[in-house]
Amino acid sequence: MDNILNILQKVRDGELEAAAAERELRALYYSDMGFALVDTHRRYRKGFAEAIYCPGKSAEQVTAIARELRRAGGGNILATRASGEIFAAVRDALPDAVYYPISRLILLPGEQRREQGNVLVVSAGTADWPVAEEALITARAMGCRAESLADVGVAGLHRLMAHIDLLQAARVVIVAAGMDGALPSVVAGLVPRPVIAVPTSVGYGANFQGLAPLLAMLNSCATGVTVVNIDNGFGAGYAAALINMNETTEQ
């Protein structure tokens, strides 16, 4: 809200005409870049800046949007599903950009937040990790304390049970799984917190690019399971962060 207060103070002090102030206030809501209407006000409404979805955009477009979001100020900015080529272009313009090649995420660091709460990201197998890492980095970018637990699928359940204390200490658990998609149901039966299930497109033919685990998770017999779309680690991390931060605020 600092930008809004600055504009209002300038009007109060006679440094800015009302008409000019109106234009500046309107510009805070979104920025018309011709090819995109960038939602520069989202961080005030949602607590986190608009994320840039890179597929379908050129490296120049992603870079321009990133610059505009950075200009608007505030916290961390994420660009999802970014190629190495796009990252190179963004880094040339914004040298502090960080790239996570496994999850294809670009992070533009903003104001430091004190990490709060406890989000745990669980992946059934190593092949599910790209989606799990997308959730993990998203939750951290949104100010959550987030840990991970990898390769603990139901084919070797003893690996999961060895970390039961870690599971039960989490405020929110994200579970990424492909194949038969059974792991979220198992986890939800063990923890007293919300479980966000992420079906991945990992598996053999009958997996149908993630449709089989998606349906399995939607039909979970365990209570407290919420399901996001196939490979949507970003959506899972975002939802977990909102739950985590709300619980932290209420305590």
N, C-alpha and C positions, 0 to 999 in steps of 0.2 A: 504493500500500500504506500510505500515511500514516494513513488512517483506522483500518485494522486495528491498526497499531502503537499508535496513541493509545488504542484500547480496551483492548488488552492491558496497556499501561502503567498505565491507571487501575485495572485489576484488581490488578496487582502492588502498586500504592500504596494499595490499600484504598479507592479512591474509587468503585468500581463493583462491585456484587454480580455473582456468576457468572451468575445467571439473567438479569440485565439485560444483561450483556455478550453472552450468547448471542442475545438478541433483537436487539441492535444489529448483531452480526455477520451474522445472517440477513438483516437489512434491507439490508446492503451488496450482497447478491447480486441482489436485485430489489426494486422498490417497487410494491406493489399499489395502483393508482389507481382501481380499480373497472372502468374501461373499458380499461385497459392494464396489463400487467405490465412495467414499465420495467426493462431490464437494466442496472442501475447498475454492475455488476461487469465489464461487457464490456471496458472499457479496460484492466483488469488482465490479462485473458486474451488479448486480441487486440492491445493497444497503441493502440486507438482506440475512442472512445465509440460506443455504438449510434447509428445514424443514424435520423432520423425520416422515414418515408415519409408524405407529406402527403395524397395522394388518399384519399378515404374518411373523412378525419378533419375535424372542425370546427376553426375557428380557435382556439376555446377549448381543445380537446383538444391541439392541437399546442403551444399556449402552455404548457399545464400540463406536458406531457412535457418541453418545453425547460427549464422552470424546475426540474423534478426532476433532469434530467441536469446542469444547471448546479450545483444544490445538492450533487450527488455529487462535484463538483470534477474537476480534471484538465484535459485539453487541449481542443482545438477540438471543436465539435459541429456537425453538418450536418443540415439538414432539406431533403429533396429533393422536387422537383416541387411547389414551393410557389407558390401564387398571390400576387398583390399584396395581396389582402385578408388572407391568412394572415400575410404578412410584417408588415403594419401592426399586427396584433394582437400578434405576437411582439415587435416593436420597442417597443410601448407598455409591455410588461412588462419587456423586456430591451433597453434603449436602445442597447447596443453591437452589436446584430445588424446584419449586412451582407447586402444582397440583390443577387443577380446575376440580373437579369430575363431575360436571354437563355437561360440554363440553368435558371432557376427554382430556384436554390439559395439557402438561407439559411445563413450562417456565423455561429456564435456563438464569438467568439475566446476561447481559453483560455490556458493557460501557453504562453509562446513556446518554440518548438523551433528548434534550429539546423538550417537546411536542409541536407540531405545528398543525396549521389548525383546522378543526372541522369536525369530522365524527360523524354522528348520526346513531345508529343501532336501528331499530324498529322491534318489533315482534308482530305478529297479536294476538297470544294467549300465555298463559303460557307454553303450550305444545311445542311451537316453540322456547322456550328460549334456549335449549341446542345448537341449530344451531346458534342462534343470539349471544350467548355468545362466541362461537368459533370465529365469525367474530369480535366481540368487542375486545377480548384479542389479536387477531392477529393484528388488527389495532393499538392497544396501543403498542404492542411489536415492531412494525415498526416505532414508534416515533410519532404517531398521538395523538392529543387530541381527545378522543372519549367518547361520552355519549350514554346512552340507553334510550329507551322508550318502555315499555313492556305492552302487553295485550291491544292493541288499535285497534283490528280488526274491520271489517266493520259491524259486527253484532250490534255494539254500536258505531256508527260513532262520537257521541258527545265526546267520550273519546279521539279520535284523534284530533278533532277540538279544544279541550281545550289547545292543545300544538302547535298551528299553528306557533307561534313565534319561538319556538325551531326548528321546521321543516325548516322554511325558513332561519334560521341563519346558517344551516349546509352547508358545501362545498360539501359533498357527503352524500347521504342517502342510507343505506342498509336496505332492508325490507325483513324479513323472514316470510313466511306465508305458511300454508298448506290448507287443506279443499278446498275451491274454488279458492284460490290464487288471490283474488281480490284486496288486500290491496296495492300492488305496483302501480297499475294503479291509485288508488285514490290519493296516495301520490305524484305521478309524475304530477298529475294535479294541485297540490298545490304549488310545489317548483320550483325554477329556476335553479336547480342543477341536476347533474346526479343521477339517482336512480339505484341501483344494486339490482335486485330481486333474492331472494333465495327461491326456492320451497322446502318445507319440506315434509317428508313422514308421516305427521300427517293427519289423516282423516279416514272416514269410507270406506267401500268396494270400491265404485266407485272412490275413490281417487287414487287407483292403486299405493300405496306406493310412492306418490308424482308426478306421471305422470300427473294427472289432473291439479294441480296447475302449473306444468312446462309448459304445453301447453297453459294454460290461460295466463301466463306471457309472453310467446313468442308471443302471439296474442294480446298483450296489445294495446289498442287504444290510450293510452297516449304516448307522445313523451318523449324521454330521458331515456327510460327503457332498461337496459342491464341485461341479465339473465345468472346466473351461474347454474351449475348442482344441482341436488336434494341433499339437506342436505350439500352443500358445503360452509359452513360458512367460512372456511379457505380461499378458493378462493375469496369469496366476500370481506373479510377483507383485503386481499392482494391487490386486484384490487383497492379498495377504498383508501388504503394507497398510492398507486402509483399516483392516480389522485390527492389526497389531497396534497401530497408533491410536485408534479409538479406545482400545482396552487400556493402553498406557495412560491416556488422558483421564479416563474415568477412575483410575486407581489413586 
